[in-house]
Amino acid sequence: MKPLVRLEATGPLYQRIYRALRREILAGRLAPGARLASTRALAEELSVSRNSTLLAYEQLFAEGYIEGKAGSGTHVTAALPDPALAHAARSEGSAGPPRSRAPRLSAFGRRIGVNPPRSAPNSTWLGRTIRYDFRYGIPAVAALPHRVWRRLTHTRLRAGALGTSRYTQPEGDGRLRTALAKYLNRERAIAAQPDQVVIVNGSQQALDLAARVLLDVGDRVVVEEPHSRGACEVFQSAGARFVSGPVDGDGLNVTTLPRTARDARLAYVTPSHQFPTGAVMSVARRLSLLAWASDRDAYILEHDIDGEYRYQGRPIEAVQALDRTGRVLYVGAFSRVLFPSLRLGYMVLPASLVSTFRAAKLLADRHTPTLQQDILADLLENGDLERLLRRARVRYASRRAALLAALAKYASASVEVEGANAGTHVLVWLRRPDAQGLPKLVERAAQAGIAVYPATPYYFRPPRRAGLVLAYVGMPEEDIDEGIRRLAALLPDTRSSGRSSSVRLAGGRRVPIPNLSTRVRCRLNVRAERFDSLTGLSMVRHLGMVDGAHHSL
């Protein structure tokens, strides 16, 4: 008997023949006991080599689908190895699409399905290739420390030491934790012992561990409004309920929180550079937050987002540095300092939580890769990281200046800017369109090769006006200027104001912008970086200063 065999399109030829015959057997079109064609005859029918049919038959023999009978050739076995699979295959030919039950998920799985997390940005946006990419999270490719990282990697691998290939402690390598504690003391005035540091796979894992360790289903978490979506997705997956507090120019104000915050277990804040507004929490608000947490036996999860990049004034001490009662968990990462694919982050924990978080990290993935930890420790110990940061600050300050100059040049009458003092993005409010017209603007921008994030998804209660989160570190200055020019042309009633010397801040105040011709002078002045002998906080002198006058936002 010669079956009509329909081969699949992909895979080695013998596997395609094997799968085709197996499908016919399971569907019942080759009934139990049916005689198969000889391997030679089947090869002729399919115009293939006999070796391919021999291999396919051998696989079917091995799995119990066919058997050889002396003197009568090859037959389908009377008892198939998987009757349930055979029943499913026979139902394939029935009318209508196959019915499938909804998967049985845990409560955690169901919560994830309601609001799936976003993936990282790629080279397309809304199905189009992008030239001018203002999306947050796009790195400055030319500025990535490939040469330094490659040199240190080769050094580690050539050494052939056991350390790069061994298991290590879940909290991370001791040398890295020691170097990191010293670095945080210099840069953030954080008084952390190495034993308080836990190395994680990026800040997202830190948030996930915190949610698992500190929250039960139904617990309340205080979050800023607007807020970081990635963090809220983690807390939502843990079954938390949100209590939002509005953010103004001084950050979150806990004295204005609703009554439901009284029994909150956790407050998630981004005080060094609030995301996405860029507000810096004042010292008074930080102290008030600490008192609030102490009174309620709650914890504070302090997430330092882009705190390394500050273009005006000296940084304020971290909330963790002001903590005297063990309430603050400090979280940071090196994704924005080095490169996003380096999933290395850290937590600085109160001493009372260290052992629990070590156990949680061990259960999650045992430990973070040791080779990357060794290389990062080298970067910290030999000063390479801080040299890279100084160069990055100069480069990003120049691109920030280019963005502000382009906004002033092409759309000064149509936009207001927030969060330009620090970080790697600004929040731009548009006079028109309103929030309802924002999706069409984003789509039109994509058609013009421009990718922009709307601000709406970062709000529980969407604002009435339209806002855009514009990141600037991933493009050279000339592309920033051209991208803003094209974007401004899409705005309703946009009138070019020529080369304006200022841009409007949210609230109506206008301030001067940096002159791009001073980029070289800024670069020279940044090299005069010094360290405050009392606090250990780094201060960049004159960054953004032009002819003795402040031109930073």
N, C-alpha and C positions, 0 to 999 in steps of 0.2 A: 504493500500500500504506500502510495506516495502522497504525503500531506502537502498542502499548499502552505509554504512557510513564508511569512512576512517578516523580513529582517528589520531590526531597529537601525537607526541612522548612525549611532555612535558606538565606540568601543571596538576592541579587537574582534576580528571576524568570527573566531570560534565561539566567543562569548555571545555574539549576536545570534548565532545559530542555536546555541544552547538555550538562550532566553526565549527565543521564538518557539522552539519545541516544548519547552517547559510550560509556556503560556497555553499552548494548544492542549497539553495534557491536563493542566489544572482546570481549564475551562470545559473539559469533557468532550472537546471536539476530536481528541484522540482518546477513545474510551479504554478502560482497563482491558488488557489482553490484546489490544489492537497491534497488528504487526507494522513495524516501521520499515521504511526503505533501507536498503543497505547503504553504508557510508559512501560507496562508490557511486551508486545511483543518485543519492542525494547531492553529492558533489557535482555531478553532471547537470542535475536539474537547476542548481543554484549558480552554476558556472564558477565554482570555487575549487581550490585544491582539496584533495582528499584528506590531507593532514588536518585541515580546519574541521571537517565533519568528524574525523576520528577523535579529535580533542573534545568536541562538543558531546559526542556519545559517551566518552570516558567520564566526563563530568556528570552526565545524567545517570550513568551506571553507579558512580560513587555516591550520589545522593539518593539512590533508591527509586528513581522514576522509571527506569527501564531495566529489563533483564534479558539475558540470552537463553534461548532454548535450543538444545542440541537438535540439529537437523531442520529447525524451522525458523531460524533467524532471530531478530530482535523484536521484543514486544514491550508494550506498556505494562508495568506491574499491576497486579490485581488490587493491592492495598497501597494507596499513595502515602507518602511519609507525612503529609500534613492535610488531613481532610478539611479542617477549617479554612485553610488557604484555598483549597480547591473549591469550596462553596463560595468564597468571596470572588474567585475568578469567574465562576459560572454566572454570577450575578452581574458581571460587567456588561453583558449583552442586553440586559433588561432595559426597558424604556425609561428615559429620564436620567438625570444625573444621579450618581450614587449618593445615598443619604449617609451623613456622618453625624455622630453625636458631638455636642459641644464638649471640649476637653474638661475633665474634672480637675479643677485647679484649687490650690490652697487659697486662703484669704489673701495672702501676699501676692500670689499670681493674679488674682482677680483685680487687686488694686493697681498693679502694674498695667494691666490691660485697659483700664479705664482711661489712663493718661500716659501713653508710652513715652519714655524719655527720648529726647532729641539726640541725634547722632552729631558727630563733629562736622564742620563745614568742609565741602570738597570744592572741586574746580568748577562746578556748575551751580546754578541758582535758578530755581523754578524751571528746570529743564534747559537752561541756556548757558552757553559758555561765557565766562565773565572776564572782562579785562580790568575793570576798576572795582576792586573788592574791598568794601568798607565793613565787612562782617567782623565781629569780634572773634578772636581766636586764630586769625590768620597770621602766621609768624613772618618776620622779616627774614626771608630765606638767605639773602646775601650776608646777613649779619650773624647767622647761626655759627656757633664756635666749632665748626667741623674740624679745623686744623688742630686746635688744642685738644679736643676730645679724642681725635684719632691718635695723636701722639701719646696721650696718657693710656689709651687702650692698648696700643702696641707695647708700651712699656710694661703694662701689667701682664699681658699675654706672653711676652718674651721671658718674663721672670719665671713663668711656669710654677708659681707658688700654689700651694694647696688652697690658699685662702679664696682664690677666685672661683673655685669649683666645689667648695664644701657647702654643707648645710650650715646655717648660722642661726642666731637667736631670733625669735619672732619680732622682737622690738628693734632689730637692726644691728649692724656691726658696731662694736664699741668705739672704734676709731672714728667712724663717721658721726656718731652721736656726740662724741666729745668735741670734734671740730665744729659741728653744727651749733652746739650750745655756746661756744665761744663767739661764733659768727653772729648769732642772734643777740648776744649781749652787746656786741659792738654796734650792730645796725639797728636794733630795736629796743635796747636797754632791758632786755628780758633776762631776769636772773633765773636761769634754768640749769639744773644739774643734768649731766648726761643720762642719769637713771630716769629722768622725767621725760625723755625724748623717745618717741616711737616712730620708726621709719615706715611709711606706707606707700602704696602704689598710687600716688597722686592724691590731691585733696578730696576727690570724690570718694575714695575708699575711707578716708578719715571721717567724712560725714556719715557714711554707711555704718562704720563701726560705732560711732557715737549714737546713732539712732538705735542700733541693736542693743547697746549696753545700757542706755539711759532711758529709753522710752518703751512704754507698753501701749497696746492698742487703746486709743481713746484719749491718751495724754495730750495736753495742750502744749504747743510750741509758739513762742512769740517770734514773729518774723517782721522784717522791715517791709514797708510799702512805699515804693516798689521793692521787688525782691529778686534774689537770684533763683532762676527757675531750676537749675540743677540741684540746689540744696533742697528746695521745696519738694521736688520729685522724690528725693530720698526719704524725707519725713512723711510724705504721703504714703509711700510704699510700706512704711512702718506702722501705718494706721493712725498717725497723729492728727490732731485737729489744730487748725491755725488760728492764732490771734494776731492780727496785723496792727502795726503802729505806724502812722505816717512819718516820713522822713522830711526834714527841712534842711536848711543850710548847715545846721549843727548836728545833723544825724538824728537817730531815734531818740524820742523823749518818752521815757517810761512813765512819767507822771500823767501822760495823756492816754495811757492804755485803757481799754474798756475793762469792766469789772470781771469779765471772764478770764482775764490774765492772772487773777489772784492765785489760782492753783496751777499755773504753768510749771512744767518741769524743766523747761529749757528755753533759752533765748538765743536765737541765731542772729549775729550782727556782723557787719563788714565795716568796722569803724575807721580803718586807715584810708579806705577809698570805697565808699558805698557803691554797690552795684545795683542799678546802672547810673545813678545820678552823679556819682563822683563826690558827694558830700563827705567831709571829714568830721567825725564826731568830736565835739568839744570836750575839754577836760571835765567840765562840770557835768556834762551828760554821761561821761564814762564813770565818774564817781557815783552818780545817781543810779546808774545801771548796776554797779557792784552792790550798792546798798539794797536795791530791789531784790537782787538774787539772794543775798544773805538773809533778808527778812523772810523769804519764801522757801528757803532751802532748795533753791533752783540752781541750775548751772548755766553758764554763758559759753556759747561756742563762738569764739572770735576767729573769723576767717579773714586772713590778710590777703586781699586780692590786689595785685599790682602795687603793693606798698613800696616796692623798690624804686618806683619811678615817680619822683616828686620834683616839680619844676619851680616851686615858690615856697620860701620859708623853710623852717626846720620841722622835721616830723614830730608829732606828738607821741608821747610814750604809749606803748600798747596797753590795752586794758589789763592784760596779764601782768604787766609790770607794776600795776597799781593794786593788784589783788593781794589781800592779806589773809583771806579766809579760805583759800582753796576752792574757788568757784569757777575759774576760767580754764577752758580748754582752748589752746591756741593752735591754729591750723595754718599751714603754708605749704607751698609747692615750688618746684623748680621748672615747671612746664613753661612759664612765661619768661623766666630768667635765662634758661638755656634753650630748650626746644620742646614742643608739645609732646612728641613721641616718647620723651623721657618721662616715664610715669614714676617719678620720685617725689614724694611729699613727706611731711612730718607733722607730728602732733607734740605739743608740749603740755603735759598733763599735770593736774594736782597729784601730789604723792599718793593720796588715798585711792586714786583710780588706776594707778600704773599696772598693778598686777592683773586686774580684770581686763584691761585693754590688751595686755600682752597675751592673755589666754584667748581673747576674741580674735586677735590677729593670727595666732597659731591655727585656730580653727578655720579661718578664712582662706589662707593660702600658705601657711607655714612661715614664709618670710619673703621679703622683697629681694630680687636678684642681687647676688653678692658682687658680681663684677661691676655693675653700675654703682653700687655703694662704694666700692674701693676707689673708683675713678672720681666720684664726687668728693670723697674725702681728700684725695690728692688736690683737687681744685681748691678746696677750702684751706688746706694746710699751706699750700705754696703761694696763696694770694691771687691765683688766676681768676677766681670767680669775681672778686671785687674789681679787678682790672677790666674784666668783661663787662661788668655792670657800669663802670664809669664810661666806657665807650658807648654802651647802649643808651645811657642817659643823654649823651650828646646827640646821637643819631635820632632818638625819638623826640628830643626837644626840637630838632630841626623839622621833623615831619609834622609835629604838632603845630609849629609856627606856620608851615605851609598850609595846613588845613584851615587854621583860623584866618590866614590871609586870603585864602580862596573864598571862604564864607563871607568875609567882609567885602571882597571884590565883586562877587557875583550875586550875593543874596543878603546883603546887610540889612535891607529893609524887610526881609521876610522871615528871619530866623532869630531865635534866642538860644544861647549856648549855656549848658551846665557842665560842671565837672571837668574843666580844662586845667586845673591846677596840678593834677597828678594822673597817674595811670597811663593807659594806652588807648583810650577812647573818649569821646565826648557825647553828651546827650543833647541833641538839637531839636528844639521845639519849632514847629512851623506855624505861621499865621494862617495859612491855608494849604492844603485842605484840612477839614476837621478829621477826627479819628475815623469816622465812617468812610471817608474817601481815601484813607491811607492804603488799604490793600491794592487799589487800582494804581496808586502812585508807585508802590513797590513793584508791581507787575510791569508798568511802563518803564521803570528804571532798568529792570532785568532785560527788557527788549532792547534797551540802549547799551547793554553790556555793563551795567552798574548793579552791584549787589549791596543792599542796605537792609539792616534789621529794623523792623518797627519796634517801638517801645511798648506797644500795647500788651504783648504776652507777659511782661514783667509786672503787671498789675493784677490784683484780684478784682478791683473795680476799675475798669479801663477809663483813662482820662478822656475828657471831652476833646482836647486838642491833640493834634497829631505830633508824634515824636519819633525821631530816628536815632538809633545808637550807631554812631560812626566811629569805627576804629581806624587808626591811621598808620600803625607801625609796619604793616605788610606791604606798603607801596612806596616807591621813590617819590620825591617831591613833585616832579613834573606830572606823574600820573595822578597824584592827589589833586593838583590844580585842575587838570583836564576833567577828572571824574566829577569834581564839584561843579565845574562849569556846565557839564552835560546834565547833571542832576538839577541844577538851578533852572535850566531851560525848561524842565518839566513842571516846575511849580507854577500854580496859577498866579497871574498878576505879578510875576517876579520882574522887577525893574533893576537892571544892573546899575549900581551906584558908582561905577568906575573904581579906581583904586582907593578904597576907603582905608583910613588909618585906624579904625576901631570896629569892634563888633559888640552887639548887644548881649549882655548877660540876662539870664532869667531874672525877672524882677524889674527890668527896664534900664539898669545902669549900663552905660557904655564905657568900655575901657580900651586902651590902645593895644595893638597887636605887635608881636615881635617883627622886626624887619629882617627879611631873609638874608640881606646882605651882611648881617652881623653873625652869620653862622660860624665863620672861622673864629671870630672873637669869642663866641660862647665856648667853642671847643678849647681854646687856650685857657679860659677862665675856669673851666671845669677841672683842669689839671691842678688847680690850686685847692682841691678838696682837702679839708682838714677835719679833725675829729675833736669833738668837745671833750675835754679832759675830765669833766665831772660826770656826764651821762653816758659817754661812749657813743652818742648818736652822730652819724655822719651828716655833714652839712655841705652842700655844694654852693660855693660863694659865687655870686654874680650871675648865676644861670638865668638867662632871660633879661639881664640888665643891659640896656643900650644907652650909652652916653650918660650914665648916672641916674637914669630914670627907669622905674619898673615898667616893663612891657609884658609881664606875664599875666595871664588870667587867673 
